[in-house]
Amino acid sequence: MTYRIGIDIGGTFTDVVFLADDGTTLTAKLSSTPDDYSLAIADGVGQIMQLHGIDGGEVSEVLHGTTIATNAILQHRGVKTALITTEGFADVLEIRRLRMLVLYDLAWRKPESLVARANRYEIAERMDHRGVAAKPLDEAQAAHVIDRLLAKGDIEAIAVCLLNSYANGAHEDRILELIRERDANIPVCLSSQVLPEIKEYERTSTTVVNAYILPVVKGYLDALSNRLRALKIAAPIMVMQSNGGAMGVAAASTLPIHIIESGPAAGVVGAAEVIKQLGHDNALTFDMGGTTAKAAMIENGGYNRVGELDVGAGINLAGRLLKGGGYHVRVPAIDIAEIGAGGGSLLALDGVGGISVGPESAGADPGPVCYGLGNDIPTVTDANVLLGYLNPRHLVGGGLSLDKEKAAAALREKMAAPLGMSIEAVAHGAHTVADATMARALRAVSSDRGRDPRDFALIAFGGNGRCMRPRYATAWKSSAS
């Protein structure tokens, strides 16, 4: 008997599935371990192997979907990055595309740059659009800049993006050589290798994002590889790409920009296969996890792809039509709308006493109040436990007990008492707001695109997607069924 392993990690839970060649499936669900996500994976894999007497040599493939790259960007948990660029182009990251996505919101601010202004360095050189050196690289100045950069002692990755290097990357290659003469280990990303395409801002932003998350992703994948080897699993690890394909660990560790939407993309690819087997051509996918809700459209059996991402841009009509609200990454990806509402989304009262949901999340640690791990701010999960939509004794197959009384106490103190309402009314209000928030993701990929959602089946998955109430499933029911 041989097995293929599927692994998905999210901000709240980690899921492991063993698929035998005879179709048998074995599963494990654990709380994610944010300090080292590979730990939960190894625990889940190890549990299944021990329980069912599986040897590591029986595993033929490991397929992995992960949100680690996305989380590193959104939570600003990447490494301290420096940018080396052509003289006069240090502010490309700030200037962006000069777009104001929310025209009437004077408080709107562009996302904070991933590279501080003090860590952007200019070098004298100029390559023209034909790839001819109009101004030779000043190697002495470049060496001085690199010495200054490395002398700071806190730079953990370097992005190099010179003007028109897509046409000729010789100057970037030489800068890499100068860096390696001084430091053989610091991660360096060259725009001529990451994205050899025209458009200065897009190329710079994509290269910077790659450098910013590279050590995080590489460290995680190295740890995962080591933990699986400790379980005697030598099968190759394939990581889902944002475009629905897969890549090896070495490639993912070099170009992590291609796995930013790895986890959500895996769900859409699986959903496309499911609807094919069910005889449908069109479907909306809805993935509600602990931190976010994601939606995508499958039309005529295929999913839509886009040529670039704005990570962290959120959802509004302008944001779906214009770019500039997040961190720009020019890579092919499945078109997925994502919004910060999930089971772990924190509940709060806004300035006028209304209930707000997310985008901040309790995550896996400490998690919702009902987990009993120290959080005292109620979440959507706490509201759902109180309303009876979640069985407090059977979450994760009975492996995770929920404390309904703690959830009720938090809802009473933080929400019901200030509003002068019953905790049941507040919980129902939070549930309704969460539903309305997540419906925006579904509209973004359907009615906002001129598609009638009644013509599409709804494929719901994720930790909470399968717990959707019947009336919502009916509202999105395929007219064909």
N, C-alpha and C positions, 0 to 999 in steps of 0.2 A: 504494500500500500504506500502510495506517495501522496504528499500534501502540498498544496499551495497556501500561503499565508497572506491574508489581507489585513492591513493595519491602518487605522485612522485615529489621529490625535486631534482633539479640539481643546478649547480653553477650559472645558469642564471635565469631559470624559475621554477615555481612551478605549477604543474598541478593537478587538482581535478576533479574526475569523480564520479557522482552518477549513479548507475545502479539500476533501479526499477525492481521489480519481473515480470513486464510485458514486460521487454526489453527496456523500455525508458531510454535514457541516457541524463544526464545534466552535462555540463562541465564548468570549469572556469580555466583561465590561468592568472597567476600573476607573477610579477618579484619576485625572491627569496629575502629573507631578511637575509643576512649573519650574522648579529649580533644576530638574533634569528629566525632560519628557521621556527619555529612553528608559528610565527606570520602570515606569508603569508598563511600557511595552514588554520589557523583559519579564516582569512579574506575570503579565497576562499570558504570554507565550509559554513561560515555564509552568504555570498552573495547568494549562491544557495538556502540555506534554506529559507532565507527571500523572495527571488524572487518567489519561487515556493510554499511557504506556508508549508514547511516540518517541522515536529516536531522532536526533537532529539530522541524521543522514537520510531520513525519509522525506525531508522537506526539499522540494525541487525549486521553489521560487518564493520570494517575499516581495509583495507589492504594497507600497506605502503611500498614503495620502496624508499630508501634514499642513498645519497652519502656522508652523514656527516662523516662516519668513514673513508672513503677513503680520503676525503679532509683534515681531521685532520692530517692524516699521511703525505700526500704529501706536505701540506703547513706548516708542523711542528707546528701545533696549538694544539697539545695534551698538557698534563700537565707535570710538572717537576716530573720525575720518578726516583726512586732509585732501585738498584738491590742488593739483598742479595744472595750470592752464596758460594759454597764450596771453601776453601783455594786453591789458584792456578788456579782458573777458572774465574777470574774477566775480563780477556781479550777475552773470547769466542766471545763476540759480535764484537770485532775488527778483530780477526783472521778469523772468518767466515769459508769459505770453501777454502780459498787461491786460488780463481779463478780470473783470469784476462779475462773478457769477451771480451774486445776489445784489441787484442794482439798488434796492431801496433799504438795505440794511447797513447803516453807517458803522455798526460795530463789527462787521465781518472783517476777518483778518486772514491773510494767506497763511498756509501751514508754515510752521517754523522750519527753516532750512536744516537739512541733516548735516551740513558742514558750516560751522561758525565762520564768520567773516575773517577772524584772526587766523583761521587754518586754511585759507585759500591763498595760493602762491602763484605769482605771474612770472613767466619766463620769456625772454626775448627770442622770438622765432616767428616765422610766418610761412605757411605752406599755402599756395594758391589753389583754386578750385580744380585745377588740372593735375594737382599732385606735384607741381614744380616748386622747389624751395625759393620763394621770393626773398626770404630773409633767412640765412643759415642759423641753425641753433647755436646760441651762445653757450658753449659747454662750460666755460668757467663760471658764468653766472648761474647756470643750471646746477652745477656742483655746489655752489655757495648756498643756493636756495635749499637744496636737498639736505646739506649739512645743518642748516638752521632748523629745518623741519624735524629731522631726526633728533636734534639736540634737545627738543622740547621734552622728549622722553615719554609722552603720554599718547602719541599718535599710534593707533593700532591697525590702520589700513590707509592706503593711498589710492586715490582715483586720479588718473591722468587723462585729460581731455584737451587736446590742442586743436586749433582752428584747422578745418579741412583735413584732419587726419584720416577721414574716411577714404580720401583719394590717395593718400600716401602716409603710412604710419611710421616712416623712418625716424622722425624726431621722437615720437613716443617710444619707439624701440630703444633708442639711445638713452633716453631718460631712465628707462627700466634698467639698462646696463649700469648706469651711474648709481642708481639706488642699490642694486645688487652688489656693487663693489663695496658698499658701506654697510648694508644689512641684507643678509641672505634669506631672512625668514619673513619679514613683514609682508603681508598680502598687498599686492599691487594689481589694480585693474586698469587696463588700457582701453580707451574708447574704440580704438581701431580693431580691437578683438571682441569687445563686448557688443558694440553696435556700430559697425562700419557703414553708417548711413548719413546722408545729408540732414541738416537741421541741428543747429548748435545746441539749443536748449534741451531738446529731446535726448540728444546723445549724451550731453553732460549729466542730466538728471538720471538717466538710466544707468550710466557708469557709476555715479555716486551711490545710488541705491544698491547696486551690486556690491560695491566695496563695503558699504555700511553693514550689510547683513552677512557678508561672506564668512567672517570668522565665527559668527553665531551658528550658521547653518552647518559649516564644516565641522565645528566642534560637536554639534549634536549628532550628525551622521557618523562621525568617527566613533562616538560613544555608543551609538546604536549598533554599529558593526561589531564593536568589541563585545558588547553584551550578548549579541546573538552567537558570536563565535564561542563565547563561554558556555553556551547551551549546545555546542557542537553543531550549529547550523552554519554550513558553508555555502548555502545557496546564494545566488546573486540577489542583491536588494535593488529593486527598481522603484524609483520615486515618480509619482504622478506629476505631469507637467500641467501648467495652466491651460494649455491648448487641448488637453484630453489625451495626450500621448504619455510616454514614460521615458525616463532617462536613468542611467546608472548613477551610483553614488559619487564617482569621480567627477562626472559632468555636472551633477547637481551642486557639488562642493565648489566648483569653479564658476558656474553661472547660476547662482541661486535665484536670479530674477525670473527664471523660467518655472519656478515652483511656488510662486507667491500665492496663486489660487489653486494649489495642488489638491487640498482636501475637498473644497466645493466642486472642483472639476470632476473628481472621481465620482461623486454622487450623480452628476448630470450624465456622465458616460454610462453608469449603471442603469439609470432611469431610462435612457434611450433604448437599451437592450430589453428592459422589462416591458415597455409599451409595445415594442416590436413583437414580443412573444404574446402579448395580450391582443394583438390585432389592431392597435391604434397607430395613427400617423402623427397626431398632434397632441402635445401635452405641455403642461406647466409643471415644473419641478419646484417643490417647496421644502427647504432644508432648515428646520428650526433646531438649533443647538442650544447650548447653555449661555452663549455670549452673543451670537448674531443669528439673524434669519436671512436666508439666501434664496433667490428665485432665478429660474432660467426658463427659456422657451425652447421646446423641441417641435420643429415644424417639418412636415413631410419626412419624418423619421430621422432628421438630422438636427444638430444643435448649431446655433449661430456662434460665429467667432468674431472677435474684434482684433485690431492690429496694435492696440495699446491699452494701458490701464492707468487710471488715476486712483492710486491706493489711498483709501481714507477719505474719498471725496463725499461720501454719503449719498443720499438720494434726494434730488429735487429735479424738476423738469429741465432746468437750465443745465444742471450737472450731468444729465444724461446726454445732452446735446452739445455742450461745450466742455472743454477740458480746462483744468486749472485749479480745481478745488482740492486736489490731493497731491500725492507724490507721483510724478509722471514716470511711467515705465513703458518703453516702446517694445513690447513683445506680443506675440500672438497669444490669445487667450479665449476661452469660452466666455460668451457674454453673460455675466452673472451680476444681478443686482443684489447688493448686500446692505443690510440695515442693522444698527446696533440694538436689537431687541431679541432676547432669548430667555431661557428659564432663569438664568442667574442675573438678569438685568435688575439694577437697583431701582427701587421705587422712591419717589420724593415728591414734595409739594413745590410747585413753581411759585412765582411772585404773586400770583393772584389766587392762590389756593387750589389750583388744579392739580390733578395727579399726572406726574411725568414718569416715563419708563425709559431707563437707560440714557445714553449708550454705555455708561459705566456699568461694569459687571463685577459680581462677587467672585467669579471664576471658580476654580476647583478648591482653592485655599484662600480664605476660609469657606467659601461657598455660601449658599443661602442660609438663613437663620436656622431653618429646620434641620440642617446638617449637624448642628451643635458643636461647631468648630470655632466659635468665638465671634462670629459676625452678629451685629445687632441691628443692621439696616435691612428691612424686608425686601424681598425680591418677588419676581413673577412666580417662581416656584412656590414660595411661601403662600402667596394668594391662591394658587391652584391646589395646594394641599388643603387649605382651609375650606375651599369650595367643593372638595371631594373629587377633583379631576385627576388627582394622583393618589394612589394607594400608599399610605405611609409605611406599610410593612412589606411592600413588594417591589420597590424600585430596585433596578439592577437585579431582577430575579430574586429579591429578598436579601441581597447582599448589602444594601444600604437602607437603614431604617431612618425614617424622618420623624422629627419631634414636632407634632402638630401644635402642641401647647406653646412651645417657644415661638413658632411662627405667629400664632394668634397674639401673643404678648407683644411682639415687635410691631405688628400691624396696629394694635391698639395704641401703643405709646407713640409711635412715629407718625401715624397717619390718621387713625380714627379720632383720637382725642383732640388734636388740633382742629379737625374739621367738624367735630360734634356729630359724628356719624357712627353707625354700628360697624364692627369690623367686617361683617358679612358684606355690607354695602360697599365698603372701601375695597375689599378684595375683589368684588365683582367689577367695580370701576377700574381697578388696575388691570384685571383680565381683559376688559373691553378695550382699554387704551392700548394694551399690548397687541391685541388682535388688529386694531385699526392701524397701528404702526407697521405691523408686518404685512398687512394688505398692500401697503405702498410698494413693497418690493414686487409683489405679484402684478400690480398695475404697471409698474415701470417696464416690465418685459412683455406686457400684453396690450391692454387698452391704450397705453401711451404710445404704443407702436402701431396703433390702428387695427389690432386684432381683437376679435370678440372672444372673451374667455369662455363663453358658453360652448364654443366649438372645440375646446381643449379638455382632455382628461387632466386630472390633478394627481400627481405622484408625490406623496408626502413621505419624508423620511427624516433622519436625524433623531436625536434623543427625544425631542418633543413632537416632531412632525407626525409620528404615528399616533399621538394622543389627541389629534384634532377632533373637535366636537362635530357630531354628525351634521348639524345645520350648516357648518361652514363647508364641509365636504360636499353637501348637496348643492350649495350655491355655486360651486365650481364644477359640478358634474358635467361630464361630456355629453353633448346632445346626441352623439352617436350611440351612447349606451342607454 
